């Protein structure tokens, strides 16, 4: 059996959550904390399922003494959709730690 260690995708919405339906197996069970290492710092999060029945996690964090912010608010120019920026999630320590990297696509005019 081949295990997924890295997956690249584009964001399809701006709801400030990462939907993991197709890659659910690389994450821990629902409501179990795990760490995501990002360019803005480490974020502790967990898989949640709400009314839409889509497993997902949020990328919110609280810098020392500050209000809760999100990884998305730290990247206001993030391009969403089929031609959008690429995100890569890489397993560092299965079910516990992951790297999230952003690959910006060049802006172009049609």
N, CA, C and O of each residue as an XYZ file, in Angstrom:
440
protein
N       0.840     -1.181      0.000
C       0.000      0.000      0.000
C       0.883      1.243      0.000
O       1.813      1.337      0.802
N       0.608      2.196     -0.885
C       1.370      3.435     -0.973
C       0.721      4.479     -0.081
O      -0.487      4.706     -0.150
N       1.529      5.109      0.754
C       1.015      6.145      1.637
C       1.280      7.515      1.027
O       2.357      7.769      0.487
N       0.281      8.395      1.120
C       0.445      9.766      0.652
C       1.306     10.509      1.660
O       0.979     10.543      2.846
N       2.392     11.099      1.208
C       3.253     11.881      2.087
C       3.157     13.370      1.782
O       3.488     14.203      2.625
N       2.698     13.706      0.562
C       2.611     15.100      0.152
C       1.482     15.231     -0.851
O       1.307     14.367     -1.711
N       0.712     16.309     -0.747
C      -0.366     16.554     -1.703
C      -0.391     18.043     -2.029
O      -0.249     18.887     -1.145
N      -0.576     18.357     -3.328
C      -0.657     19.747     -3.776
C      -2.064     20.002     -4.291
O      -2.650     19.148     -4.956
N      -2.611     21.180     -3.983
C      -3.953     21.512     -4.427
C      -4.124     23.022     -4.492
O      -3.299     23.774     -3.972
N      -5.203     23.457     -5.135
C      -5.583     24.865     -5.135
C      -6.823     25.006     -4.273
O      -7.609     24.068     -4.137
N      -6.990     26.176     -3.696
C      -8.188     26.435     -2.897
C      -9.347     26.754     -3.827
O      -9.191     27.499     -4.795
N     -10.513     26.187     -3.528
C     -11.664     26.397     -4.389
C     -12.684     27.352     -3.782
O     -13.679     27.691     -4.423
N     -12.441     27.783     -2.555
C     -13.357     28.737     -1.934
C     -12.585     29.628     -0.973
O     -11.393     29.428     -0.739
N     -13.272     30.598     -0.429
C     -12.620     31.538      0.486
C     -13.187     31.423      1.896
O     -13.219     32.409      2.633
N     -13.627     30.251      2.270
C     -14.268     30.081      3.576
C     -13.264     29.960      4.723
O     -13.655     29.712      5.864
N     -11.998     30.130      4.432
C     -10.932     30.078      5.430
C     -10.845     28.731      6.132
O     -10.569     28.646      7.329
N     -11.082     27.704      5.370
C     -10.875     26.358      5.888
C     -10.303     25.506      4.773
O     -10.497     25.793      3.592
N      -9.600     24.463      5.158
C      -9.014     23.536      4.198
C      -9.867     22.268      4.228
O      -9.914     21.573      5.242
N     -10.537     21.971      3.121
C     -11.374     20.769      3.015
C     -10.447     19.586      2.732
O      -9.627     19.644      1.816
N     -10.577     18.518      3.514
C      -9.659     17.380      3.372
C     -10.378     16.082      3.021
O      -9.866     14.995      3.287
N     -11.546     16.190      2.434
C     -12.345     15.005      2.115
C     -11.555     13.950      1.343
O     -11.605     12.769      1.688
N     -10.828     14.360      0.303
C     -10.122     13.400     -0.546
C      -8.801     12.914      0.033
O      -8.235     11.938     -0.458
N      -8.302     13.580      1.070
C      -7.028     13.185      1.689
C      -7.207     12.942      3.184
O      -6.260     13.075      3.960
N      -8.417     12.589      3.579
C      -8.768     12.436      4.994
C      -7.832     11.482      5.729
O      -7.535     11.702      6.903
N      -7.368     10.440      5.070
C      -6.569      9.403      5.713
C      -5.210      9.846      6.233
O      -4.619      9.151      7.060
N      -4.697     10.984      5.772
C      -3.376     11.398      6.256
C      -3.454     12.189      7.565
O      -2.421     12.524      8.145
N      -4.654     12.485      8.027
C      -4.837     13.270      9.240
C      -5.362     12.406     10.384
O      -5.878     11.314     10.149
N      -5.233     12.888     11.621
C      -5.775     12.121     12.750
C      -7.306     12.140     12.741
O      -7.930     12.794     11.907
N      -7.882     11.420     13.672
C      -9.342     11.369     13.799
C      -9.891     12.755     14.110
O      -9.145     13.657     14.492
N     -11.200     12.918     13.944
C     -11.865     14.180     14.245
C     -11.570     14.615     15.681
O     -11.505     13.793     16.595
N     -11.393     15.924     15.857
C     -11.203     16.563     17.163
C      -9.897     16.210     17.868
O      -9.747     16.486     19.059
N      -8.955     15.606     17.155
C      -7.636     15.303     17.721
C      -6.667     16.381     17.232
O      -6.483     16.530     16.024
N      -6.043     17.134     18.142
C      -5.160     18.227     17.718
C      -3.936     17.740     16.937
O      -3.388     16.670     17.203
N      -3.529     18.563     15.965
C      -2.285     18.339     15.236
C      -1.693     19.703     14.898
O      -2.377     20.722     14.993
N      -0.426     19.723     14.504
C       0.276     20.971     14.240
C       0.540     21.129     12.749
O       0.949     20.188     12.069
N       0.296     22.344     12.256
C       0.599     22.689     10.879
C       1.667     23.784     10.912
O       1.434     24.865     11.452
N       2.830     23.504     10.336
C       3.911     24.479     10.255
C       3.683     25.316      8.998
O       3.600     24.771      7.897
N       3.581     26.649      9.156
C       3.331     27.536      8.021
C       4.388     28.633      7.974
O       5.215     28.758      8.877
N       4.346     29.415      6.918
C       5.260     30.550      6.794
C       4.960     31.642      7.820
O       5.778     32.542      8.009
N       3.823     31.584      8.473
C       3.432     32.579      9.482
C       3.535     32.043     10.898
O       3.166     32.732     11.849
N       4.031     30.827     11.051
C       4.175     30.221     12.373
C       3.435     28.903     12.462
O       2.758     28.484     11.523
N       3.576     28.265     13.598
C       2.915     26.977     13.828
C       1.485     27.201     14.271
O       1.194     28.103     15.057
N       0.590     26.362     13.751
C      -0.829     26.437     14.084
C      -1.270     25.075     14.589
O      -1.058     24.060     13.926
N      -1.882     25.057     15.761
C      -2.484     23.828     16.272
C      -3.955     23.861     15.886
O      -4.661     24.827     16.175
N      -4.405     22.813     15.238
C      -5.768     22.762     14.744
C      -6.288     21.336     14.878
O      -5.612     20.484     15.455
N      -7.462     21.070     14.360
C      -8.035     19.722     14.383
C      -9.085     19.607     13.299
O      -9.643     20.606     12.847
N      -9.347     18.377     12.888
C     -10.363     18.118     11.875
C     -11.738     18.272     12.519
O     -11.997     17.757     13.606
N     -12.607     18.992     11.822
C     -13.987     19.201     12.266
C     -14.912     18.814     11.123
O     -14.525     18.862      9.956
N     -16.115     18.437     11.460
C     -17.154     18.196     10.461
C     -18.387     18.946     10.922
O     -18.863     18.740     12.038
N     -18.911     19.824     10.060
C     -20.104     20.601     10.394
C     -21.290     20.120      9.565
O     -21.274     19.018      9.016
N     -22.288     20.939      9.485
C     -23.534     20.560      8.804
C     -23.351     20.149      7.353
O     -24.137     19.359      6.830
N     -22.307     20.683      6.685
C     -22.114     20.334      5.278
C     -21.442     18.974      5.102
O     -21.240     18.519      3.976
N     -21.095     18.321      6.222
C     -20.518     16.974      6.234
C     -19.171     16.881      5.522
O     -18.796     15.810      5.044
N     -18.438     18.000      5.447
C     -17.121     18.001      4.821
C     -16.034     18.090      5.891
O     -15.986     19.070      6.634
N     -15.163     17.088      5.980
C     -14.073     17.173      6.953
C     -13.110     18.286      6.549
O     -12.717     18.385      5.387
N     -12.735     19.118      7.513
C     -11.894     20.270      7.219
C     -11.124     20.696      8.461
O     -11.399     20.227      9.565
N     -10.159     21.585      8.272
C      -9.539     22.246      9.405
C      -9.360     23.718      9.097
O      -9.275     24.125      7.938
N      -9.304     24.513     10.165
C      -9.094     25.950     10.053
C      -7.637     26.256     10.340
O      -6.959     25.487     11.021
N      -7.155     27.369      9.826
C      -5.780     27.788     10.054
C      -5.767     29.092     10.837
O      -5.316     30.123     10.338
N      -6.262     29.041     12.062
C      -6.270     30.218     12.924
C      -5.177     30.126     13.964
O      -4.832     29.034     14.414
N      -4.625     31.276     14.351
C      -3.616     31.287     15.395
C      -3.660     32.628     16.124
O      -4.227     33.600     15.624
N      -3.063     32.666     17.297
C      -3.075     33.862     18.104
C      -1.633     34.275     18.408
O      -0.986     33.687     19.274
N      -1.129     35.295     17.688
C       0.191     35.795     18.049
C       0.154     36.311     19.492
O      -0.910     36.711     19.964
N       1.246     36.313     20.176
C       1.298     36.703     21.583
C       0.579     38.028     21.817
O       0.914     39.052     21.222
N      -0.416     37.980     22.701
C      -1.143     39.188     23.086
C      -2.057     39.771     22.020
O      -2.596     40.861     22.211
N      -2.242     39.089     20.921
C      -3.054     39.636     19.823
C      -4.365     38.868     19.700
O      -4.557     37.824     20.322
N      -5.259     39.410     18.884
C      -6.520     38.711     18.613
C      -6.256     37.514     17.704
O      -5.210     37.424     17.060
N      -7.207     36.613     17.663
C      -7.079     35.458     16.772
C      -7.098     35.956     15.334
O      -7.956     36.751     14.951
N      -6.166     35.492     14.564
C      -6.101     35.823     13.147
C      -6.047     34.500     12.391
O      -5.997     33.432     13.000
N      -6.058     34.575     11.096
C      -5.989     33.340     10.324
C      -4.855     33.425      9.325
O      -4.384     34.506      8.973
N      -4.437     32.272      8.885
C      -3.415     32.199      7.859
C      -3.913     32.908      6.609
O      -3.139     33.563      5.911
N      -5.202     32.777      6.328
C      -5.791     33.402      5.147
C      -5.737     34.926      5.238
O      -5.448     35.590      4.243
N      -6.010     35.488      6.413
C      -5.964     36.946      6.549
C      -4.538     37.472      6.429
O      -4.334     38.642      6.104
N      -3.567     36.630      6.684
C      -2.166     36.996      6.516
C      -1.725     36.919      5.056
O      -0.613     37.326      4.719
N      -2.593     36.398      4.190
C      -2.320     36.270      2.746
C      -3.500     36.857      1.960
O      -4.206     36.124      1.268
N      -3.718     38.175      2.062
C      -4.900     38.770      1.421
C      -4.886     38.692     -0.108
O      -5.933     38.836     -0.739
N      -3.731     38.471     -0.702
C      -3.645     38.398     -2.166
C      -3.704     36.963     -2.691
O      -3.372     36.715     -3.850
N      -4.118     36.033     -1.862
C      -4.200     34.634     -2.240
C      -5.156     34.456     -3.417
O      -6.288     34.937     -3.382
N      -4.702     33.774     -4.442
C      -5.532     33.530     -5.625
C      -6.286     32.215     -5.443
O      -5.685     31.185     -5.138
N      -7.602     32.256     -5.631
C      -8.485     31.112     -5.415
C      -8.981     30.603     -6.762
O      -9.161     31.389     -7.692
N      -9.202     29.300     -6.875
C      -9.795     28.733     -8.083
C      -8.806     27.895     -8.867
O      -7.662     27.705     -8.453
N      -9.263     27.396    -10.006
C      -8.474     26.467    -10.816
C      -7.093     26.994    -11.186
O      -6.133     26.224    -11.222
N      -6.976     28.281    -11.459
C      -5.680     28.864    -11.832
C      -5.016     29.548    -10.644
O      -4.108     30.362    -10.814
N      -5.474     29.214     -9.448
C      -4.993     29.889     -8.252
C      -3.661     29.388     -7.732
O      -3.026     28.507     -8.310
N      -3.262     29.987     -6.614
C      -2.020     29.602     -5.963
C      -2.097     28.149     -5.480
O      -3.175     27.629     -5.191
N      -0.948     27.523     -5.402
C      -0.883     26.115     -5.006
C      -0.483     25.999     -3.538
O       0.442     26.668     -3.077
N      -1.185     25.153     -2.828
C      -0.820     24.810     -1.458
C      -0.337     23.372     -1.454
O      -0.883     22.515     -2.148
N       0.697     23.122     -0.660
C       1.187     21.762     -0.495
C       1.133     21.413      0.976
O       1.611     22.171      1.819
N       0.551     20.266      1.284
C       0.578     19.725      2.640
C       1.485     18.512      2.606
O       1.281     17.587      1.820
N       2.487     18.528      3.466
C       3.451     17.434      3.539
C       3.433     16.858      4.954
O       3.488     17.598      5.936
N       3.358     15.552      5.043
C       3.371     14.882      6.339
C       4.793     14.927      6.893
O       5.736     14.481      6.241
N       4.938     15.473      8.107
C       6.226     15.487      8.796
C       6.271     14.320      9.767
O       7.217     13.533      9.773
N       5.231     14.220     10.590
C       5.077     13.129     11.551
C       3.616     12.693     11.455
O       2.725     13.440     11.859
N       3.357     11.489     10.925
C       1.982     11.068     10.663
C       1.036     11.297     11.846
O       1.335     10.945     12.987
N      -0.104     11.892     11.535
C      -1.197     12.162     12.465
C      -0.859     13.224     13.510
O      -1.651     13.471     14.420
N       0.338     13.869     13.386
C       0.744     14.858     14.391
C       1.254     16.168     13.819
O       0.885     17.236     14.309
N       2.101     16.112     12.782
C       2.734     17.318     12.256
C       2.723     17.340     10.729
O       2.910     16.321     10.064
N       2.493     18.562     10.196
C       2.417     18.754      8.751
C       3.059     20.088      8.385
O       3.030     21.035      9.171
N       3.636     20.156      7.191
C       4.117     21.416      6.640
C       3.109     21.891      5.610
O       2.635     21.113      4.781
N       2.784     23.183      5.671
C       1.937     23.803      4.658
C       2.775     24.850      3.943
O       3.269     25.789      4.568
N       2.933     24.691      2.643
C       3.699     25.665      1.871
C       2.814     26.249      0.772
O       1.911     25.595      0.251
N       3.108     27.489      0.446
C       2.352     28.223     -0.553
C       3.250     28.508     -1.744
O       4.359     29.019     -1.590
N       2.765     28.175     -2.924
C       3.479     28.485     -4.160
C       2.600     29.458     -4.942
O       1.553     29.080     -5.467
N       3.035     30.704     -5.013
C       2.275     31.740     -5.701
C       2.396     31.551     -7.216
O       3.482     31.306     -7.741
N       1.262     31.669     -7.902
C       1.300     31.636     -9.361
C       1.463     33.065     -9.857
O       0.940     33.998     -9.248
N       2.181     33.242    -10.953
C       2.368     34.596    -11.464
C       1.042     35.179    -11.936
O       0.193     34.473    -12.480
N       0.885     36.454    -11.722
C      -0.307     37.150    -12.192
C      -0.194     37.343    -13.691
O       0.873     37.678    -14.205
N      -1.288     37.131    -14.382
C      -1.237     37.368    -15.826
C      -2.545     38.007    -16.274
O      -3.586     37.837    -15.641
N      -2.471     38.724    -17.349
C      -3.638     39.384    -17.919
C      -4.036     38.629    -19.177
O      -3.189     38.324    -20.017
N      -5.327     38.324    -19.312
C      -5.817     37.629    -20.515
C      -6.125     38.611    -21.619
O      -6.547     38.208    -22.703
